[in-house]
Amino acid sequence: MATIEDFQALDMRVGRIVDVRDLPEARKPSFRLKIDFGSLGTRESVAAAKTDYAAEDLMHRQVVCVFNLPPRRVAGVQSEVLVLAATHADGTLRLLIPDPEAELGSHIT
């Protein structure tokens, strides 16, 4: 069982997607995302959300990301943050969306 300390060790932040590109090299239908975290700068992420979202629907959307996981190379791209989503029973993904007034880079507690 996870402890509160385990949860607190995750550095989750509010970001805004500022660029979306197809990533045809990925095994699963994926996007290459550039995410703005305000004063913390931008980070790249690979998200296997192409079957659930159109690129234009992701642009400028706020998301919740895990900021302190080790980078992972996916289809030749260094994925620096993990975008969080809920998975429905049928496998459909729905991104976790913060309050629209949350500032970019805000820590999720």
ZIPEMO-V652541 format. One record per helix or strand of 3 or more residues. SS is the DSSP state (H for helix, E for strand). FROM is the first residue (numbers start at 1). TO is the last residue. If there is no record, write none. Layout:
ss=SS from=FROM to=TO
ss=SS from=FROM to=TO
//
This chain:
ss=H from=4 to=9
ss=E from=12 to=22
ss=E from=31 to=36
ss=H from=38 to=40
ss=E from=42 to=47
ss=H from=55 to=58
ss=E from=62 to=66
ss=E from=72 to=74
ss=E from=77 to=79
ss=E from=85 to=87
ss=E from=93 to=95
//
